[in-house]
Amino acid sequence: KPISEGSSLGVYICKNKTQFNKNYNKLKKEYDRILVEEYIPGKEIQVAVMGNKALGAIELVPRREFYDYTAKYSSDAKTKHIMPALLAQKKYKEVLLLAEKAHKVLKCRGITRSDFRFFRNKFYLLETNTQPGMTKLSLVPEIASYCGIKFEDLVAWMVKDASSNR
């Protein structure tokens, strides 16, 4: 995947060396820097953190192989959003704590969204987004809404938090 992109643009899942070489060469022509990492299968779990407190975890079930750009933004992608994520209570609490820990260790402020895979009863942190999508259709507002936080209140909190001295 290209380091300079977001929303899963330019991400390829390669299942053999031929696919890898083809996609690697394609990306190298377009981008200066790319990242190659192991593919981790499993449930797609995303957690919103507001301040230093996790709001909740949502599970995404895309119809495609993974939650790519089309699955995120196409109106006909029909990615299923399950809120709260279908996890045992102990595992649900664990992923919330992991997201809070990532937020703290990375010295994040405001709102973040951490993306995890849950595979073989273990969570894998894929990334922590320090500027997550904030449209009314984005995941952070969806998680906040489930927690009783209106979109307008979420945005007002962000403005107040950003303007506070630390």
Buried (B, 14 or more C-beta within 10 A) or exposed (E): BBEEBBEBEBBBEBEEEEEBEEBBEEBEEEBEEBEEEEEEEBBBBBBBBBBEEBBBBBBBBBEEEBBBBBBBBEEEBEBEBBBBBBBEEEBBEBBBEBBBBBBEEEEBBBBBBBBBBBEEEEBBBBEBBBEBBBEEEBBBBBBBBBBEBEBEEBEEBBEEBEEEEE
